[in-house]
């Protein structure tokens, strides 16, 4: 019996990344597959939003759910856009407009003042409550123009210490080092135990 996990996201790029980071015997279920939509992200932090999304999805579906909330924190902008990363340019969320807004906000700031980090908060929950949380961080610099055609979000502006942007990485390269992959690797033992326990419970019914 394959183990089923609800990924509480409506972002197809994010769901693909999470799917690639998990063991192949875990069957990924999306919110649309169970007729759900993500709740409004009202948390004051990435952690609060990840908790909110995971709990909401788990309770509405009766399944173990995994949610993440990721953000870009730029030193020169006092940690912004942070929790507002997906909607930095306003509603509705638009990756291209967000990148343009970030470039405008950093206009005139030299490269040495453009230090930034990607942060990913991951939460797994069951209908009974939160099972575990983790966080992943990747440090880099914000460029003054986009480079690369892969990835999504701010990837084309985020320069890694190796001299490449995240948007210039192959999928397998990104999945080996991204903030999301770091967070999921940390939480994977807890996720494995939660899914195994759920399967054992179902088998006894």
C-alpha positions as CSV (number, residue, x, y, z in Angstrom):
1,X,0.0,0.0,0.0
2,X,1.5,3.4,-1.0
3,X,1.5,6.1,1.7
4,X,-0.6,9.1,0.9
5,X,0.4,12.7,1.7
6,X,-1.6,15.8,1.1
7,X,0.6,18.7,0.0
8,X,-1.2,21.8,1.1
9,X,-0.2,24.1,-1.8
10,X,-1.8,25.5,-5.0
11,X,1.6,26.4,-6.4
12,X,2.4,23.8,-9.1
13,X,6.2,24.7,-9.0
14,X,6.3,24.2,-5.3
15,X,4.3,20.9,-5.4
16,X,6.7,19.5,-8.1
17,X,9.7,20.4,-6.0
18,X,8.3,18.8,-2.9
19,X,7.3,15.6,-4.9
20,X,10.9,15.3,-6.2
21,X,12.3,15.6,-2.6
22,X,10.1,12.8,-1.1
23,X,10.5,9.0,-1.4
24,X,8.8,7.6,-4.4
25,X,6.5,5.3,-2.5
26,X,4.7,8.4,-1.1
27,X,1.7,9.2,-3.2
28,X,1.3,13.0,-3.4
29,X,-2.2,14.3,-3.3
30,X,-2.8,18.0,-4.1
31,X,-5.5,20.3,-2.7
32,X,-7.4,20.3,-5.9
33,X,-7.5,16.5,-5.8
34,X,-9.6,16.6,-2.7
35,X,-11.6,19.7,-3.6
36,X,-9.8,22.1,-1.2
37,X,-8.4,25.6,-1.5
38,X,-5.6,27.0,0.7
39,X,-6.7,29.2,3.6
40,X,-5.9,32.9,3.7
41,X,-2.3,33.3,4.9
42,X,-2.9,35.5,7.9
43,X,0.2,34.5,9.9
44,X,2.7,37.1,11.0
45,X,5.6,34.8,10.2
46,X,6.5,32.0,7.7
47,X,6.2,29.5,10.5
48,X,2.7,30.6,11.4
49,X,1.6,30.4,7.8
50,X,3.0,26.9,7.4
51,X,1.3,25.7,10.6
52,X,-2.0,27.3,9.5
53,X,-1.9,25.7,6.0
54,X,-0.9,22.2,7.3
55,X,-3.5,22.1,10.0
56,X,-6.3,23.4,7.8
57,X,-5.6,20.9,5.1
58,X,-5.2,18.0,7.5
59,X,-8.5,18.7,9.4
60,X,-10.5,19.3,6.2
61,X,-9.2,16.1,4.5
62,X,-8.6,13.7,7.4
63,X,-5.1,13.1,5.9
64,X,-1.6,13.8,7.0
65,X,-0.7,17.1,5.4
66,X,2.6,18.9,4.6
67,X,2.7,22.6,4.1
68,X,5.5,25.1,3.7
69,X,5.8,28.8,3.6
70,X,8.9,30.3,2.0
71,X,10.2,33.8,1.9
72,X,13.0,36.0,0.7
73,X,14.7,38.1,3.4
74,X,16.9,41.0,2.2
75,X,19.2,42.7,4.7
76,X,19.0,46.1,3.0
77,X,15.2,46.0,3.3
78,X,15.2,45.0,7.0
79,X,14.2,41.5,6.2
80,X,11.5,42.3,3.6
81,X,9.7,41.0,1.7
82,X,9.7,38.1,4.1
83,X,6.2,36.8,4.8
84,X,4.9,39.1,2.0
85,X,7.3,37.5,-0.6
86,X,4.5,36.0,-2.7
87,X,2.6,39.3,-2.9
88,X,5.3,41.8,-2.6
89,X,3.9,43.7,-5.6
90,X,0.3,43.4,-4.3
91,X,-2.7,41.3,-5.2
92,X,-3.0,39.0,-7.1
93,X,0.3,37.2,-6.6
94,X,2.5,37.7,-9.7
95,X,6.1,36.4,-9.8
96,X,7.3,38.8,-12.6
97,X,5.8,41.9,-10.8
98,X,7.3,40.8,-7.5
99,X,10.8,40.6,-9.1
100,X,10.3,44.1,-10.6
101,X,9.2,45.4,-7.3
102,X,12.3,44.0,-5.6
103,X,14.6,45.5,-8.2
104,X,13.0,48.8,-7.8
105,X,13.3,48.7,-4.0
106,X,17.0,47.9,-4.3
107,X,17.7,50.5,-7.0
108,X,21.1,52.2,-6.4
109,X,22.2,49.7,-3.7
110,X,25.6,48.2,-4.7
111,X,26.1,44.4,-4.8
112,X,27.9,44.4,-1.4
113,X,24.7,45.7,0.2
114,X,22.4,43.1,-1.4
115,X,22.9,40.2,0.9
116,X,19.8,38.0,1.2
117,X,18.6,34.6,2.3
118,X,15.8,32.3,1.3
119,X,14.0,30.8,4.3
120,X,11.5,27.8,4.2
121,X,9.4,26.8,7.1
122,X,7.8,23.3,6.8
123,X,5.0,21.8,8.9
124,X,3.4,18.4,8.9
125,X,0.1,17.9,10.6
126,X,-2.6,15.3,11.2
127,X,-6.3,16.1,11.9
128,X,-5.2,15.9,15.6
129,X,-2.6,18.6,15.4
130,X,0.9,19.5,14.4
131,X,3.3,16.6,14.2
132,X,6.6,18.4,13.4
133,X,8.2,21.5,12.0
134,X,11.6,22.4,10.4
135,X,13.4,25.2,8.7
136,X,15.8,25.5,5.8
137,X,18.0,28.5,4.9
138,X,20.1,29.4,1.8
139,X,22.3,32.5,1.7
140,X,23.0,34.6,-1.4
141,X,22.9,38.0,-3.1
142,X,20.3,39.8,-5.1
143,X,21.4,40.7,-8.6
144,X,20.4,44.0,-10.4
145,X,18.9,42.0,-13.4
146,X,17.4,38.6,-14.0
147,X,19.6,35.6,-15.0
148,X,18.3,32.2,-15.9
149,X,15.0,30.8,-17.2
150,X,14.3,27.9,-14.7
151,X,12.6,27.9,-11.3
152,X,10.0,30.4,-10.2
153,X,9.5,33.3,-7.8
154,X,12.7,35.2,-7.2
155,X,15.1,32.4,-8.4
156,X,16.4,34.5,-11.4
157,X,17.6,37.3,-9.1
158,X,19.1,35.1,-6.3
159,X,22.8,34.7,-6.8
160,X,24.4,31.8,-5.0
161,X,28.0,31.7,-3.6
162,X,28.9,29.5,-6.6
163,X,28.3,32.3,-9.0
164,X,25.0,31.0,-10.5
165,X,21.5,32.0,-9.9
166,X,18.9,29.5,-8.7
167,X,17.2,29.9,-12.1
168,X,20.4,28.7,-13.8
169,X,20.4,25.4,-11.9
170,X,19.0,22.1,-13.2
171,X,16.1,20.7,-11.2
172,X,18.3,18.1,-9.6
173,X,20.9,20.7,-8.6
174,X,18.3,23.0,-7.0
175,X,16.7,20.1,-5.2
176,X,20.1,19.2,-3.7
177,X,20.6,22.6,-2.0
178,X,17.5,24.7,-1.9
179,X,16.0,26.1,1.3
180,X,13.0,23.8,0.7
181,X,15.1,20.7,0.3
182,X,17.1,21.5,3.5
183,X,13.8,21.8,5.5
184,X,12.3,18.7,4.0
185,X,15.4,16.6,4.7
186,X,15.2,17.7,8.3
187,X,11.6,16.8,8.8
188,X,11.6,13.6,6.7
189,X,12.1,11.1,9.6
190,X,9.0,12.6,11.4
191,X,7.0,12.4,8.2
192,X,8.0,8.8,7.6
193,X,6.8,7.9,11.1
194,X,3.6,9.8,10.7
195,X,2.7,8.1,7.4
196,X,3.7,4.6,8.6
197,X,1.5,5.1,11.7
198,X,-1.4,6.2,9.5
199,X,-1.0,3.2,7.2
200,X,-0.9,0.8,10.1
201,X,-4.1,2.4,11.6
202,X,-5.9,2.0,8.2
203,X,-4.8,-1.6,7.8
204,X,-6.4,-2.4,11.2
205,X,-9.7,-0.9,10.3
